[in-house]
Amino acid sequence: MPLSAEKRKQFRTMGHNLKPIVTIAGNGLSEGVITELNRALDDHELIKVKLALAEREDRQLVIDELKKLPRTELVQSIGKVALLYRAAKKPNPKLSNLLR
């Protein structure tokens, strides 16, 4: 289900103060990176991902792959940073970036 413009704006505001949790480098979306992304999304719901790739085309390919993750929404992508959201089934108030 796509995010409404209001929710997207709210998540961008929250994401401004977040630090990148996952960094994707030259190996792209390897098995380990996908596992870590899924864990981080399940725990935090809203995460910032750093794309340590030099070429714009490479970053766009990785962002396209991130959009294909199950139930994951791309909130925003600026330069080498992407903001991702996935609603948790049972959000943990101590970990969720949305409930703090």
C-alpha positions as CSV (number, residue, x, y, z in Angstrom):
1,M,0.0,0.0,0.0
2,P,1.6,3.3,-1.1
3,L,2.2,6.0,1.5
4,S,0.0,9.1,1.4
5,A,1.7,12.4,0.8
6,E,1.1,13.4,4.4
7,K,2.7,10.3,5.8
8,R,5.6,10.6,3.4
9,K,6.2,14.2,4.6
10,Q,6.0,13.1,8.2
11,F,8.5,10.2,7.7
12,R,10.9,12.6,5.9
13,T,10.8,14.9,8.8
14,M,11.5,12.0,11.2
15,G,14.2,10.6,9.0
16,H,16.1,13.9,8.9
17,N,17.5,13.2,12.4
18,L,18.3,9.5,11.8
19,K,21.8,8.1,11.3
20,P,22.3,5.6,8.5
21,I,21.9,2.0,9.9
22,V,23.0,0.1,6.9
23,T,25.7,0.9,4.3
24,I,25.6,-0.6,0.9
25,A,29.0,-0.6,-0.8
26,G,30.6,-2.1,-4.0
27,N,29.2,-5.6,-3.5
28,G,25.6,-4.2,-3.7
29,L,22.7,-6.1,-2.2
30,S,24.4,-9.3,-1.0
31,E,22.7,-11.9,1.1
32,G,24.1,-10.5,4.3
33,V,23.1,-6.9,3.5
34,I,19.5,-8.0,2.7
35,T,19.4,-9.9,6.0
36,E,20.6,-6.8,7.9
37,L,18.1,-4.6,6.0
38,N,15.2,-6.9,6.9
39,R,16.3,-7.0,10.6
40,A,16.7,-3.2,10.8
41,L,13.3,-2.6,9.1
42,D,11.6,-5.1,11.4
43,D,13.1,-3.5,14.5
44,H,13.1,0.2,13.6
45,E,10.4,0.5,10.9
46,L,11.9,3.7,9.4
47,I,15.6,3.5,8.5
48,K,18.2,5.5,6.6
49,V,20.5,3.6,4.3
50,K,23.8,4.9,3.0
51,L,24.7,4.0,-0.6
52,A,28.6,4.1,-0.8
53,L,28.6,3.8,-4.5
54,A,30.4,6.4,-6.8
55,E,28.2,6.1,-9.9
56,R,24.7,7.5,-10.0
57,E,23.5,4.7,-12.2
58,D,24.7,2.1,-9.7
59,R,23.0,3.9,-6.8
60,Q,19.7,4.0,-8.9
61,L,20.0,0.2,-9.6
62,V,20.4,-0.5,-5.9
63,I,17.4,1.8,-5.0
64,D,15.3,-0.1,-7.6
65,E,16.2,-3.3,-5.8
66,L,15.4,-1.9,-2.4
67,K,11.9,-1.0,-3.6
68,K,11.4,-4.7,-4.4
69,L,11.9,-5.8,-0.8
70,P,8.6,-7.2,0.6
71,R,6.2,-4.6,2.1
72,T,9.0,-1.9,1.9
73,E,8.4,1.7,0.8
74,L,11.0,4.1,-0.4
75,V,10.2,7.3,1.4
76,Q,12.9,9.5,0.0
77,S,16.2,9.2,-1.9
78,I,18.7,12.1,-1.9
79,G,22.2,11.7,-3.2
80,K,23.8,8.7,-1.5
81,V,21.1,8.3,1.2
82,A,17.8,6.5,1.0
83,L,15.0,6.5,3.6
84,L,13.0,3.2,3.8
85,Y,9.8,2.3,5.7
86,R,8.2,-1.0,6.6
87,A,5.4,-1.3,9.1
88,A,6.2,-3.7,11.9
89,K,3.7,-6.4,12.8
90,K,4.3,-5.8,16.5
91,P,6.3,-2.5,16.9
92,N,8.7,-2.5,19.9
93,P,8.4,1.0,21.5
94,K,12.1,0.8,22.6
95,L,13.4,0.2,19.0
96,S,10.9,1.8,16.7
97,N,11.9,5.2,15.2
98,L,8.1,6.0,14.8
99,L,7.1,5.5,18.5
100,R,9.9,7.5,20.1
